[in-house]
Amino acid sequence: MRKTLILFGFILLLNTSCEKDDFCLQNPVTPNLVIRFYDNVNRNTQKQVSRLSVWAENKDTIAEYVSKNIDSIAIPLNSLNNKTIYYLKMNDVDGNKINNKTETLTIEYTPEEKYVSRSCGYKIIFNTVSISSTNTWFKEITPTTLTTIDNQNAAHIQVYH
C-alpha cells in the first residue's frame, strides 16, 4: 500500500509540474514600411525601379534589395529610435557610379510596444509617422504622414518616379 501511495504521489507531482505548452498562433510581427513604386506620368500604373539597391544609414545593403528590378519593397524601421534613414539607389544602366541616383528617405515616428500574448510577447507599432525625401529621383511621395503603421498587409506609401 505504501509503495502504491508513493507511486501515485510521484505521478501526481510529475503531472502538476508540467506547464501548458504555449504556441504563438497570432503572428505578432512588427510591421515593415511597405513602399510601392508608380509611374509619375500614368499614376495608376505600377512602375519597376531598375537596378534598385536599398540600405539604412550606417548599415549594409539589404540583401533582398541589391540591384533588383522591383515595384515594391518592405523595409524595417528601427524600433529603438524615433527616426530611420534609408538610401535608395537606382543604378544607372551604363555602370558608371557617377550616373547612379541616390534618394535619401527619412522616416520619423513614435514607436509603441503592444502586448500580444504570453506566448507571442510584444510587437512594435509606429505612430505619428512622417516621411520626407531629397527628391533626387522621386517625383512625389503620398501620403507624407500616417497615423499608424500596425500591419504590412498593404502599401503604406506610394512613390512616383
N, C-alpha and C positions, 0 to 999 in steps of 0.2 A: 504494500500500500504506500509506503514511504517513497519507494522508487517511482511509482506512478505519479505521485504528487509532485515530486521534484521534476520529472519529465514534463508534466503538464505546466508547471511554473516556468520552466525553461522555454517551452514552445510559446507560452503566453508572452514572455519577455521578448523573444525574437519578433513576434508578430506586432507588438506595440511599439517596438523601437524603430521600425521601418517608416520612412517618410513617403508620402504620396509623391509619385513622380510628376514633376511639373514640366510641361512642354509648352513652348510658346507657339500658339496657333494663330496669332493675330497679325503677324508681320509688322513689327514696330519700327519700321525703317525711318531713320532720319532722312527727310527728303532732299534730293538734289535739286538744283535750279535747272529747269528744262528750258532750253532755248531752241526755237525753230526759226530757220532762215527762209526769207521770202524774197521774191524779185521786187526791186524797187519800182519798176515800171508797171508790171502786171501784179498788183499787190495780193491777189488771191492765189497766186501760184508759188508753191514752194520752190526754192532755188538752192541747189547744192553749192557749197563753198568748195572751191578747188584747192586741193592740197592744204587743208587746214591743220594747223598744229596748235595745241592749247596747253598752257601751263599757268600755275598760280605763282604769285610773287614769291621769290626766294625758294622755289621748288623746281623739281624736274618736270619735263613734259609729261603729260598724262599719256600713258602707253596706248590707250584706245584711240587717242586723237593725235597721231603723228602723221602728218602729210596725208590726210584722208579726204576723199571727196564725200561730203556728208551734208544732209539738210537739217539735222537737229543734233543737239548734244545735251547731256545731263552731267552737270558738274557739281561737286560737293562744295558746301560752304563751311567755313571754319567756325565750329560751334563754340570755340574758346575765345573768340574775338567778336567785335561788332562790325568788322569790315573784312571783306575778301577782295583781293585784286587779281584779276585774270588777264592774261595776254593771249589774244587770238591772232595767229599769224597766217595770212594767206600767202603761201609760197608762189612765187612767180614761175611761169612755165619755162622760162629760159634758164632757170637755175642760178641766176645771179642774186646773191643775198641783198644787194643794194636795191633790187626791184621788188623785194618782198614787202608786204603791207602788214603792219602790226597794229592791232587795235587794243587799247587798254580799257578793260571793263571793270568798273568799281561797283561793288555791291555792298551797301550798308544796311544793317538790320539790328534787331534786338532778339537774341536767342532766348528761348524759354524751354526749360525741361518739362516734359509732360510724362507723368507716370502712366504706364500702360498696364502692367500687372506684375505680380511677383515673379513669374517665370520669364516674362519678357523684359522687365526692367523699365528703363526710361528711353524716350526718344526726344529729339530736339525739334521744335518748330521755330520758325523765323517770323517775327512780327515787324511791322512798320518798315518794310523793305523799300529802299530807293536804289535806283540803278542809273549810272551815268557812264559815258564813254568819251573817248577822244575824237570820235567821228573821223577816223582815218579812212576806213573803207566802209564802215557802217553809214548808211544814209539816215536811218531813223530807228529808234527803239520804242516799242509800245507794249505795255504801259511802262512808264518810268517809276511808278510807285505801285506797291502791292500791300494789301492789308496784312496778309499772312501767306507763308509757304508751309503747308502742313501735309502735302502729299505730292507725288510725282506722277499722277495719272494723266496729266495733260500738260501742254506747254504753258509756262508761266509768262514768258515774254516772246515777242516776235521781233526779229531783226530784219530790216530791209536793206539790201545791198545791191 
